[in-house]
């Protein structure tokens, strides 16, 4: 019984991405806070149609070993193919040099060559010298911004990245800047502003870009993402409606528009947009979160094709399996839906819970009688119907405010078990569910924890399914399952059901991993 949280790139092979942006199931693209000393790498979510490739496809120095035309095989068809290829490349190549910059192309090429070779200190000095000599040169200033950007990444320096953002902005203010260079500079500025957490600044930059290039659909798509990053779903929705009005087959806009509709609980309406967006295969659509939301929407309307999309998501590497669809994962951990106490290694914790279940129950019942407001309604849109409240004691490895004041004996018992109270990717909480409640099939956020359920008040008619096996709670007994697997709950009793939920670290995680994994 938990909400779905999106991918945690920090557990992948890209450590810089730990501080990336992520969509949550409430429909808000949330920005995780970043340490001041680090530079954030591009998040896998932010895959707009054309990103920094444009910045790299600029005017390059002439290659030293350029093949001469006479070396082309004397085959008329081959010559034609080569010429056609050259023509295509020529058409795609952006124009970064204005008339003045063409006159200093040799100096620009020399500085750029240093940057390409990774000689960043020399490259920065070269471009700074060019900017000082030719302050009206857009290409020289853009080169300076690129080197500052490269240095920031190499040194993980936010200060240097701020300099790069400022310099990209200066490029756009110069006279006679080519449209291609203007677009590349402002686009990169918006990206780096996002990575610094300057979401409103990024939004303003993208709005300026859209004003300059009103017919560029990819820029409008990026603007929609910027609204999502600010939690402005309505602003994003308006942008994607505008895109779809002029480009009704745009897959990027479709999948994001479908995501927003689903966040608004327009479940059936979201399905065609999510499905067609994924089917388009366009850049920015192949994301596990969209496969998740499409499958979830299909399940909620009773369409079994949900598992087709889960299977596709699995084949594309987004999910560990059709059943196990968590995205904050550590590779290689034992994966099974149900566990025994012996398999977890947490036998002492299970024994303590089962021995003291009446004490834990009585404290919870006293709170229900005297301070029911501590039980907060479930707000993750996981219920089809019914009433489900939770009273949280620990969250992300920390005590939840003064919650333990209401149940001091329970908290005292738990203090002896660091595998539970120190589990930064879980909670310890009471869960009360009223008759007639049905919780949709869903998955937890991570494979890094196991979930214990201690039955406290369990009338007949309450059951939980995890994958294809359904079990019932028993008072005074602990059930253990991996909530990264799909699970579903029915409460069909004649009175409330009360359980105590204790999340513990997956037993195969090392002590170092437990200390360094980001909280959820």
PERARA-V632254 format. One record per pair of residues at least 24 apart in sequence whose ideal C-beta (glycine too) atoms are under 10 Angstrom apart, sorted by the first residue. I is the first residue (numbers start at 1). J is the second residue. Records with the same first field share a line. If there is no record, write none. Layout:
I=J / J
This chain:
1=378 / 380 / 382 / 383 / 388 / 390 / 429 / 431 / 433 / 439 / 442 / 444 / 451 / 453 / 464 / 483 / 487 / 488 / 489 / 499 / 501
2=378 / 380 / 382 / 390 / 426 / 427 / 429 / 442 / 443 / 444 / 445 / 446 / 449 / 451 / 483 / 484 / 487 / 501 / 503 / 520
3=378 / 379 / 380 / 381 / 382 / 442 / 443 / 444 / 445
4=289 / 292 / 293 / 296 / 325 / 326 / 327 / 328 / 380 / 382 / 442 / 443 / 444 / 445
5=30 / 289 / 326 / 327 / 328 / 380 / 425 / 443 / 444 / 445 / 446 / 520
6=30 / 45 / 287 / 288 / 289 / 292 / 293 / 326 / 327 / 328 / 445
7=43 / 44 / 45 / 287 / 288 / 289 / 292 / 318 / 326 / 327 / 328 / 329 / 445
8=32 / 326 / 327 / 328 / 329 / 330 / 425 / 445 / 446 / 448 / 517 / 518 / 520
9=41 / 43 / 44 / 45 / 327 / 328 / 518
10=328 / 516 / 517 / 518
11=327 / 328 / 329 / 330 / 331 / 446 / 447 / 448 / 513 / 517 / 518
12=44 / 329 / 330 / 331
13=331
14=41 / 42 / 43 / 44
15=41
16=40 / 41 / 42 / 43 / 153 / 156 / 195
17=41 / 42 / 43 / 44
18=516 / 517 / 518
19=43 / 195 / 197 / 518
20=44 / 45 / 46 / 194 / 195
21=45 / 46 / 194 / 195 / 197 / 199 / 225 / 228 / 229
22=289 / 327 / 328
23=228 / 229 / 256 / 259 / 263 / 287 / 289 / 290 / 292 / 293
24=231 / 263 / 289 / 380 / 445
25=259 / 262 / 263 / 289 / 292 / 293 / 296 / 380 / 381 / 382 / 442 / 445
26=231 / 233 / 263 / 379 / 380 / 381
27=228 / 231 / 233 / 236 / 237 / 259 / 260 / 261 / 262 / 263 / 264 / 265 / 293 / 381
28=228 / 229 / 230 / 231 / 232 / 233 / 263
29=199 / 225 / 226 / 227 / 228 / 229 / 230 / 231 / 232 / 233 / 236 / 256 / 259 / 289
30=228 / 229 / 230 / 231
31=194 / 195 / 197 / 199 / 229 / 230 / 231
32=197 / 518 / 519
33=197
34=158 / 195 / 196 / 197
35=156 / 158
36=158 / 159
37=156 / 157 / 158 / 159
38=156 / 157 / 158
39=149 / 152 / 153 / 154 / 155 / 156 / 157 / 158 / 159 / 160 / 161 / 192 / 195 / 196
40=153 / 156 / 158 / 161 / 192 / 194 / 195 / 196 / 197
41=153 / 156 / 195
42=191 / 192 / 194 / 195
43=194 / 195 / 229
44=284 / 286 / 287 / 288 / 289
45=225 / 228 / 229 / 284 / 287 / 288 / 289 / 290
46=191 / 194 / 195 / 222 / 225 / 226 / 229 / 284
47=225 / 252 / 282 / 283 / 284 / 285 / 286 / 287
48=187 / 190 / 191 / 206 / 218 / 219 / 220 / 221 / 222 / 223 / 224 / 225 / 252 / 283 / 284
49=216 / 217 / 218 / 219 / 221 / 222 / 250 / 251 / 252 / 282 / 283 / 284
50=183 / 184 / 187 / 216 / 218 / 219 / 222 / 283
51=187 / 188 / 191 / 218 / 222 / 283 / 284
52=146 / 149 / 184 / 187 / 188 / 191
53=94 / 184
54=92 / 94 / 96 / 180 / 181 / 183 / 184 / 187 / 188
55=94 / 96 / 142 / 145 / 146 / 149 / 168 / 181 / 183 / 184 / 185 / 187 / 188 / 191
56=116 / 146 / 184
57=89 / 92 / 93 / 94 / 96 / 180 / 184
58=93 / 94 / 95 / 96 / 97 / 108 / 112 / 139 / 142 / 143 / 146 / 180 / 181 / 184
59=93 / 94 / 95 / 96 / 97 / 101 / 102 / 105 / 108 / 109 / 112 / 139 / 181
60=93 / 96 / 109 / 112 / 113 / 116
61=105 / 106 / 108 / 109 / 110 / 111 / 112 / 113 / 116
62=105 / 106 / 109
93=180
94=178 / 179 / 180 / 181 / 183 / 184
95=178 / 179 / 180 / 181
96=138 / 139 / 142 / 143 / 177 / 178 / 180 / 181 / 182 / 184 / 185
97=137 / 138 / 139 / 178 / 180 / 181
98=136 / 137 / 138 / 139 / 174 / 175 / 176 / 177 / 178 / 181
99=176 / 178
100=134 / 136 / 137 / 138 / 139 / 140 / 175 / 176
101=130 / 134 / 136 / 137 / 138 / 139 / 140 / 142 / 176 / 177 / 178 / 181
102=139
103=134 / 137
104=130 / 133 / 134 / 137 / 139 / 140
105=139
107=133 / 134 / 137 / 140
108=134 / 137 / 139 / 140 / 142 / 143
111=139 / 140 / 143 / 144 / 147
112=139 / 143 / 146 / 147
114=143 / 147
115=143 / 144 / 146 / 147 / 149 / 150
116=150
118=150 / 154
119=147
120=147 / 148 / 150 / 151 / 153 / 154 / 155
121=147 / 151
122=147
123=147 / 150 / 151
124=148 / 150 / 151 / 160
127=167
131=167 / 170
135=170 / 174
136=174 / 175 / 176 / 177
137=171 / 174 / 176 / 177
138=170 / 171 / 172 / 173 / 174 / 175 / 176 / 177 / 178 / 181 / 182 / 185
139=171 / 174 / 177 / 178 / 181
140=171 / 174
141=167 / 168 / 169 / 170 / 171 / 172 / 173 / 174 / 177 / 181 / 185
142=167 / 168 / 170 / 171 / 172 / 174 / 177 / 181 / 182 / 184 / 185 / 188
143=167 / 171
144=168 / 170 / 171
145=169 / 170 / 171 / 185 / 188 / 189 / 192
146=184 / 185 / 188
148=192
149=188 / 189 / 191 / 192
152=192 / 195 / 196
153=192 / 195
158=195 / 196 / 197
161=192 / 193 / 195 / 196
162=192 / 193 / 196 / 198
164=188 / 189 / 192 / 196
165=189 / 190 / 191 / 192 / 193 / 195 / 196 / 198 / 201 / 202 / 205
168=192 / 193 / 205
169=193 / 201 / 205 / 208
172=205 / 208 / 209 / 212
179=212 / 213
182=208 / 209 / 212 / 213
183=209 / 212 / 213 / 216 / 219
185=209
186=212 / 213 / 219
187=213 / 216 / 218 / 219 / 222
190=219 / 222 / 223 / 225 / 226
191=222
193=226
194=222 / 225 / 226 / 229
197=229
199=226 / 227 / 228 / 229 / 230 / 231 / 232
200=226 / 229 / 230
201=226
202=226 / 229 / 230
203=227 / 229 / 230 / 232 / 235
206=239
210=239 / 242
215=246
217=242 / 243 / 244 / 246 / 247 / 250 / 252 / 253
218=243 / 247 / 250 / 252 / 253 / 282 / 283 / 284
219=243
220=246 / 247 / 250 / 252 / 253
221=247 / 250 / 251 / 252 / 253 / 256 / 282 / 283 / 284
222=252 / 284
224=252 / 253 / 256 / 257 / 260
225=252 / 256 / 284
227=256 / 260
228=256 / 259 / 260 / 263
233=259 / 260 / 261 / 263 / 264
234=260 / 264
236=260
237=261 / 263 / 264
240=273
244=273
248=276
249=276 / 277 / 280 / 282
250=276 / 277 / 280 / 282
251=276 / 277 / 278 / 279 / 280 / 281 / 282 / 283 / 284 / 285 / 286
252=277 / 280 / 282 / 283 / 284 / 285
253=277 / 280 / 282 / 284 / 285
254=278 / 279 / 280 / 282 / 285 / 290
255=279 / 280 / 282 / 284 / 285 / 286 / 287 / 289 / 290 / 291 / 293 / 294
256=284 / 285 / 290
258=290 / 293 / 294 / 297
259=287 / 289 / 290 / 293 / 294 / 297
261=293 / 297
262=290 / 293 / 294 / 296 / 297 / 300 / 381
263=293 / 381
265=300 / 381
266=297
267=293 / 296 / 297 / 298 / 299 / 300 / 301 / 381
268=297 / 298 / 300 / 301 / 303
269=297
270=294 / 296 / 297 / 298 / 300
271=297 / 298 / 300 / 301 / 303 / 305 / 306
273=297
274=298 / 309
275=305 / 309
278=309 / 312 / 313 / 316
279=312
286=312 / 313 / 316 / 317 / 318
287=313 / 316 / 318 / 327
288=313 / 314 / 316 / 317 / 318 / 319 / 325 / 326 / 327
289=313 / 318 / 327
290=318
291=316 / 318 / 319 / 325
292=318 / 319 / 325 / 326 / 327 / 442 / 443
295=319 / 322 / 325 / 441 / 486
296=325 / 381 / 382 / 440 / 441 / 442 / 443
299=440 / 441 / 442 / 486 / 488
300=381 / 384 / 440 / 441
306=441
307=486
310=443 / 486
319=443 / 484
320=447 / 484 / 485
321=467 / 484 / 485 / 486
322=467 / 485 / 486
323=443 / 466 / 467 / 468 / 482 / 484 / 485 / 486 / 487
324=443 / 444 / 447 / 467 / 482 / 483 / 484 / 485 / 486
325=442 / 443 / 444 / 484 / 485 / 486
326=443 / 444 / 445 / 446 / 447 / 448 / 449 / 482 / 483 / 484 / 485 / 520
327=443 / 445 / 446 / 447 / 484
328=425 / 444 / 445 / 446 / 447 / 448 / 449 / 484 / 517 / 518 / 520
329=445 / 446 / 447 / 448 / 484
330=425 / 446 / 447 / 448 / 506 / 508 / 509 / 510 / 513 / 517
331=447
332=447 / 508
333=446 / 447 / 448 / 482 / 484 / 506 / 507 / 508 / 509 / 513
334=447 / 450 / 482 / 506 / 507 / 508
335=447 / 482 / 484 / 485 / 506
336=450 / 466 / 467 / 481 / 482 / 485
337=465 / 466 / 467 / 468 / 469 / 481 / 482 / 483 / 484 / 485 / 486 / 487
338=450 / 466 / 467 / 469 / 471 / 479 / 480 / 481 / 482 / 485
339=450 / 451 / 452 / 479 / 480 / 481 / 482 / 506 / 507
340=480
341=452 / 478 / 480
343=450 / 480 / 507
344=419 / 450 / 452 / 480 / 504 / 505 / 506 / 507
345=419 / 504 / 507 / 508
346=417 / 419 / 420 / 450 / 452 / 478 / 480 / 502 / 504 / 505 / 507
348=416 / 417 / 419
349=413 / 414 / 416 / 417 / 419 / 420 / 452 / 478 / 502 / 504
350=452 / 454 / 477 / 478 / 480 / 502 / 504
351=478
352=413 / 414 / 416 / 417 / 478
353=410 / 413 / 414 / 417 / 420 / 452 / 453 / 454 / 476 / 477 / 478 / 500 / 502
354=454 / 455 / 476 / 477 / 478
355=413 / 476
356=409 / 410 / 413 / 454 / 476
357=454 / 455 / 456 / 475 / 476 / 477 / 478 / 500
358=456 / 475 / 476
359=407 / 409 / 410 / 412 / 413
360=407 / 409 / 410 / 413 / 414 / 430 / 454 / 456 / 476 / 498 / 500
361=410 / 430 / 454 / 455 / 456 / 457 / 475 / 476 / 498 / 499 / 500
362=407 / 409 / 410 / 456
363=406 / 407 / 408 / 409 / 410 / 411 / 413 / 430 / 456 / 500
364=391 / 406 / 407 / 410 / 430 / 431 / 432 / 456 / 457 / 498 / 499 / 500
365=430 / 432 / 456 / 457 / 498
366=406 / 407
367=391 / 403 / 405 / 406 / 407 / 410 / 430 / 432
368=430 / 432 / 457 / 496 / 498
370=406
371=405 / 406
372=432
374=400 / 402 / 403 / 405 / 406 / 407 / 430
375=429 / 430 / 431 / 432 / 498
376=429
378=431 / 433 / 437 / 439
380=439 / 442
381=440 / 442
382=438 / 439 / 440 / 441 / 442 / 488 / 489
383=433 / 437 / 438 / 439 / 440 / 489
384=437 / 438 / 439 / 440 / 488 / 490
385=436 / 437 / 438 / 439 / 491
386=433 / 434 / 435 / 436 / 437 / 438 / 439 / 489 / 490 / 491
387=432 / 433 / 434 / 435 / 436 / 437 / 491 / 496
388=431 / 432 / 433 / 434 / 437 / 438 / 439 / 489 / 491 / 497
389=429 / 430 / 431 / 432 / 433 / 434 / 496 / 498
390=427 / 429 / 430 / 431 / 432 / 433 / 501
391=429 / 430 / 431 / 432 / 498 / 500
392=427 / 428 / 429 / 430 / 431 / 501
393=421 / 427 / 428 / 429 / 430 / 500 / 501 / 502
394=420 / 421 / 422 / 423 / 424 / 426 / 427 / 428 / 429 / 502 / 503
395=424 / 426 / 427 / 428 / 429 / 503 / 519 / 520
396=423 / 424 / 425 / 426 / 427 / 518 / 519 / 520
397=421 / 422 / 423 / 424 / 425 / 426 / 427 / 428 / 503 / 505 / 514 / 519 / 520
398=422 / 424 / 519
399=428
400=427 / 428 / 429
403=428 / 429 / 430
406=430
407=500
410=500
414=500 / 502
417=502 / 504
418=504 / 505 / 514
419=449 / 450 / 502 / 503 / 504 / 505 / 506 / 507 / 509 / 514
420=449 / 452 / 502 / 503 / 504 / 505
421=502 / 503 / 504
422=504 / 505 / 514 / 515
423=448 / 449 / 450 / 502 / 503 / 504 / 505 / 506 / 509 / 514 / 517 / 519 / 520
424=448 / 449 / 503 / 505 / 514 / 515 / 516 / 517 / 518 / 519 / 520
425=449 / 503 / 505 / 506 / 509 / 514 / 517 / 518 / 519 / 520
426=450 / 451 / 452 / 483 / 501 / 502 / 503 / 504 / 505 / 519 / 520
427=451 / 501 / 502 / 503 / 520
428=452 / 500 / 501 / 502 / 503 / 504
429=499 / 500 / 501 / 502 / 503
430=454 / 456 / 498 / 499 / 500 / 501
431=456 / 489 / 497 / 498 / 499 / 500 / 501
432=456 / 457 / 491 / 496 / 497 / 498 / 499
433=462 / 489 / 490 / 491 / 493 / 496 / 497 / 498 / 499
434=491 / 493 / 495 / 496 / 497
435=459 / 461 / 462 / 491 / 492 / 493 / 494 / 495 / 496 / 497
436=490 / 491 / 492 / 493
437=462 / 489 / 490 / 491 / 492 / 493 / 496 / 497
438=488 / 489 / 490 / 491 / 492
439=464 / 487 / 488 / 489 / 490 / 491
440=488 / 489
441=465 / 486 / 487 / 488 / 489
442=483 / 486 / 487 / 488 / 489
443=482 / 483 / 484 / 485 / 486 / 487
444=481 / 482 / 483 / 484 / 485 / 486 / 487 / 503 / 520
445=483 / 484 / 520
446=482 / 483 / 484 / 503 / 506 / 517 / 520
447=482 / 483 / 484 / 485 / 506 / 509
448=484 / 503 / 505 / 506 / 508 / 509 / 513 / 514 / 517 / 520
449=482 / 483 / 484 / 503 / 504 / 505 / 506 / 509 / 520
450=480 / 481 / 482 / 483 / 484 / 502 / 503 / 504 / 505 / 506 / 507
451=479 / 480 / 481 / 482 / 483 / 484 / 487 / 501 / 502 / 503 / 504
452=478 / 479 / 480 / 481 / 499 / 500 / 501 / 502 / 503 / 504
453=477 / 478 / 479 / 480 / 481 / 483 / 499 / 500 / 501 / 502
454=478 / 479 / 498 / 499 / 500 / 501 / 502
455=479 / 497 / 498 / 499 / 500
456=497 / 498 / 499 / 500
457=493 / 495 / 496 / 497 / 498 / 499
458=493 / 496 / 497 / 498 / 499
459=491 / 492 / 493 / 494 / 495 / 496 / 497 / 498
460=492 / 493 / 494
461=490 / 491 / 492 / 493 / 494 / 495 / 497
462=489 / 490 / 491 / 492 / 493 / 496 / 497 / 499
463=488 / 489 / 490 / 491 / 492 / 493 / 497
464=488 / 489 / 490 / 491 / 499
465=489 / 490
473=497 / 498 / 499
475=499
478=502
480=504
482=506
